[in-house]
Amino acid sequence: MTNRPVYISDEELVKQLQNLLRATAPADSPQSPAREQLDEARTRAAEFAERIYDDPVKWGLTNIPEEFRDDAAGDALVALFYAAPEMRGGQSVVEWFSGTVESKFRRIWAVADRQNDERARRAADGTNAPTPVDEPVGAPPEAPQTLFEDETGIWSAFEESFPRDAFALRLRYHLRRDPADMAVMLDAPSERAIVMRVDRARDRFRMYCEQQSVNRRDTAALIAQVSEESGA
């Protein structure tokens, strides 16, 4: 039997999450947060996610095109958890989330639009483009020995431009989390959803490398570090 009220307001739920997040040790602290704190934080976060997905009209999700809805909601939810410790009164949680999910959608849509334009341009160029010449054998590779430790190169720039995709790739191929663990951590509906998210993130990273004029050999070396072989 629980002593919790049957229902608490959205603001009170965020306050509980604030208190839990403030009570946990900072990420760079040698002291690990208590397992009970982590479990309670996950429970509160899951409860909040359920409220959002159970009432999409209230939280502004129905204003987002369906093909972008899950990604925008997931990004806004992560943003809420990051912002929770510093949130103050004056704006309801619903207003904050609705505004944030709209902002996240516009960013995702802009990325998708650029990708579509790039695919169209490449398809058009490919009909008349000369056969690309391979890099000289002696050309030095641009790919770092370990992708995720590269603080100044292509990965750092990608992580800044596409933090959600970079986070999914880092979880899978740097921290070696399997899709089942990631589904719990990211509150995904299934392992399949995680696999699809990682695949999209890898495709976006490949396209980003191409847009940044990384040569084909180095792009292949970079992508190899976020492949299933590297995550096995």
Residue pairs with C-beta under 8 A, 6 or more apart in sequence:
8 16
10 48
10 51
10 92
10 93
10 94
11 92
11 93
13 44
13 47
13 48
13 51
13 93
14 48
14 80
14 84
14 87
14 93
16 44
17 41
17 44
17 45
17 48
17 81
17 84
18 84
18 85
18 87
20 37
20 40
20 41
20 44
21 41
21 81
21 84
21 85
22 85
23 33
23 37
24 33
24 34
24 37
24 38
24 41
25 31
25 32
25 33
42 184
45 81
45 187
46 187
48 77
48 80
49 77
49 187
51 59
52 59
52 61
52 73
52 77
52 97
53 61
53 73
56 62
56 69
58 94
59 73
59 94
59 97
59 98
59 101
60 94
60 97
60 98
60 99
60 101
60 102
61 69
61 72
61 73
61 101
63 98
63 102
64 72
64 73
64 101
64 102
64 105
65 105
65 109
68 105
68 108
68 109
68 112
71 104
71 108
71 164
72 101
72 102
72 104
72 105
72 108
73 101
74 164
74 186
74 187
75 101
75 104
75 107
75 108
75 164
76 97
76 100
76 101
76 103
76 104
77 187
78 164
79 100
79 104
80 93
80 96
80 97
80 100
83 96
87 93
87 96
111 162
111 204
115 204
115 207
118 207
118 211
132 216
134 216
134 217
135 215
135 216
135 217
139 215
139 217
141 217
141 218
141 221
142 153
142 154
142 214
142 215
142 218
143 218
143 221
143 222
143 225
144 150
144 153
144 155
146 225
147 155
147 222
147 225
147 226
148 155
148 170
148 173
148 174
148 225
150 156
154 208
154 209
154 212
154 214
154 222
155 166
155 222
157 208
157 212
158 165
158 166
158 205
158 208
158 209
159 166
159 170
161 208
162 201
162 204
162 205
162 208
164 201
165 200
165 201
165 204
165 205
166 201
166 205
168 182
168 186
168 194
168 197
168 198
168 201
169 198
169 201
169 202
169 205
169 226
171 177
171 182
171 185
171 186
172 179
172 182
172 198
172 226
172 231
173 225
173 226
173 227
173 230
173 231
176 231
177 185
179 191
179 194
179 195
179 198
180 191
182 188
182 194
182 198
183 189
183 190
183 191
183 193
183 194
186 194
186 197
188 194
188 197
201 226
202 223
202 226
202 227
205 222
205 223
205 226
206 219
206 223
209 218
209 219
209 222
209 223
210 219
214 222
224 230
